[in-house]
Structure formats: C-alpha cells, structure tokens
Amino acid sequence: QVQLVESGGGLVQAGGSLRLSCATSGRTFITDYMGWFRQAPGKDREFVTAISWSGGLTLYADSVKGRFTISRDNAKNTIYLHMNSLAPEDTAVYYCAAARTGGNYYEGAAYRYWGQGTQVTVSS
C-alpha cells in the first residue's frame, strides 16, 4: 500500500508564495500520474494539477495556470506544488493523490491513494 503525507501548508498574504510537498511511502511503486486537489469550505473537491511519472506531462486547472507549478522528485518519492501569486480564492485544504492506471486524471475517481490534506489560508 501507499501512504501520502502532505506538508508545507500555512497562512500566507495575498500575492505571496508557498510550496507544498507530498511524501510517499509504502510498498507500491507508483508509475502513473500524481496530482493535487483542493477543497474549500462548503465546496466540492476540485482538481488543481497533475503530473506524469516522468514529469514530462503536466495538467493544470484553468484557475491556477501560470501561477502554480507541479513537479516531482522520484528519487525522494516526493511531489511538490509551488504556488505563486496566491489569492484568497486559493484558500482550501490541499490533497495529494496517486492515480490508478489509466483514467481521466482531471477527476478524483482516477486516483487510488490520498493524503490527509494540508491547509492553505491566504489572507487579503
């Protein structure tokens, strides 16, 4: 099984930056996409970004394109989310996820393993 643990969340002023990390552990070697989702209070969980195992392919929600960057370091079994130009609308719990083989990586159903989430709060 795979365990995902997010870190790096916190409080940041609008316009600032944060980098989230997701460390993976377990006996399963992840060969497919990994991604980040977020959920704001009272709203459904939404797709943020995803990355292929090689790092050569990335997907972004329109709301974060040009501001957020996903990356991964397979030697460290870790993926990252670098967030720039943060706005209050980005306030949410951010979840790291590891995908099943195949599927639509924009959808949560494509992901088999999920972290516990890390809170990001952006003040105005």
Salt bridges, closest charged atoms under 4 A:
GLU46 OE2 - ARG38 NE 2.73
ASP62 OD1 - LYS65 NZ 3.13
ASP90 OD1 - ARG38 NH1 2.91
ASP90 OD2 - ARG67 NH1 2.78
